[in-house]
Amino acid sequence: MASDLAAIGAPFHRLCRGSAREGSGDSPDYHFNREVEDVVAVAEAIGEPVFLLGHSYGGLLSMEATLLTDRVSRLILYEADAPQALITAAIDEGIVLYEREG
């Protein structure tokens, strides 16, 4: 995906779980909120509205991040397991979401 985006001149930033803080969910220092803060920090550092794509657990992190920053203009979730209350809150914040059945 990164090479496809680069080919059309679109900037692309990828976060890898745990690499920035040298840990993951298996670490005794792990905390969900810290990972959400990492997503928010990257979105804020870019300095302009971003499209955020979250896959699986990253989708849940991305949903939470949209509630903490106004930098996310669009949110794309792929196989994300997000509670309905969180989805509703993101919609209320003005993030455009599309939920496909099945």
FENLIN-V780499 format. One record per backbone hydrogen bond with DSSP energy under -1.0 kcal/mol. CO is the residue of the C=O (numbers start at 1). NH is the residue of the N-H. If there is no record, write none. Layout:
# FENLIN-V780499
co=CO nh=NH
co=CO nh=NH
This chain:
# FENLIN-V780499
co=1 nh=5
co=2 nh=6
co=3 nh=7
co=5 nh=10
co=6 nh=9
co=16 nh=19
co=18 nh=23
co=24 nh=27
co=27 nh=30
co=31 nh=35
co=32 nh=36
co=33 nh=37
co=34 nh=38
co=35 nh=39
co=36 nh=40
co=37 nh=41
co=38 nh=42
co=39 nh=43
co=40 nh=44
co=41 nh=45
co=42 nh=46
co=50 nh=73
co=50 nh=74
co=52 nh=76
co=54 nh=78
co=55 nh=58
co=56 nh=59
co=57 nh=61
co=58 nh=62
co=59 nh=63
co=60 nh=64
co=61 nh=65
co=62 nh=66
co=64 nh=67
co=65 nh=68
co=71 nh=50
co=74 nh=52
co=76 nh=54
co=78 nh=56
co=83 nh=87
co=84 nh=88
co=85 nh=89
co=86 nh=90
co=87 nh=91
co=88 nh=92
co=89 nh=93
co=90 nh=95
co=91 nh=94
